[in-house]
Amino acid sequence: MIKMGFFDFIVDAFKDLDLEKLLKPSTSIFLKEKIDENILTNTLIKIGLVSKKIEKRYFKDNNIILDIENYFCFSYSGDNDTAKITIDKENSCIGINYKELFAFDFDNEDKDNENKFILEIKEILFKDKILDEVYDKSEEYKNNIEKYEANTDDIIERIEKRREVRPYNLFIIKHFIKYVIDKYKEENISSEDNSANENNEDNKNITTNPFITNGE
């Protein structure tokens, strides 16, 4: 009888799991337009998120894969990489994640992550008058989601959920995505204007010899 090593045991235990599905964010927001990762990164940092990196190891085809993940979080998160936002530029997707991979509905820590994450998003939306804090506290939004829902028809292609998201939380997330993309577009225009100004300055600095004429 051949003894199974610990590594082989782990590989065998996870070989039938759909890791690509499991490693997806809680909520994936697919956008209609291609995104510039650098500009979107600047946008998220400017509105108050922190940029971080973490090493991820997972099994694929009987091998351990090492991956460096860039993500964004709020300051309260510390080293907790559960509550985070990720950018998938290849698929024009913004990932919203605040749930543990194998969490259960009765997992209080998981619910705490979710509540803190949504609360941080709301603070940003209240600050910029996207949503009204008084309305929110009176549960006007929660009781009339369709009435106050963000118009994202020209922004969001589709939303995929690894696990079910409460309607009110999805309402907040959609408002946040619209807010982020509006800010992103402003940042993009500003970047294009700066680039145009730099080109104009470069053209001004080009000097010609006044003694040289056409063909002479």
Number of C-alpha atoms within 10 A of each C-alpha: 3 4 7 10 9 9 12 11 12 13 18 13 10 14 14 8 12 10 13 8 9 12 11 16 25 22 22 21 24 19 21 15 13 12 21 13 14 10 17 21 18 15 21 19 15 12 13 15 20 18 18 13 11 12 9 11 12 14 15 15 8 14 11 13 11 11 11 10 12 15 19 22 25 18 12 11 16 10 11 10 17 20 26 25 23 19 22 15 14 9 14 19 22 21 22 23 23 23 24 18 16 8 13 12 7 8 12 11 13 19 17 13 20 19 13 16 22 19 14 17 17 21 13 16 18 15 11 12 10 15 19 15 16 11 11 14 10 10 13 14 21 17 12 11 16 10 9 14 15 18 11 14 11 10 17 19 14 12 15 14 14 16 12 10 14 8 11 16 16 17 18 21 19 19 21 20 19 19 17 16 19 14 18 20 15 14 17 19 12 12 13 12 12 12 12 12 12 12 12 11 11 10 10 9 9 7 7 7 6 6 6 8 7 4 4 5
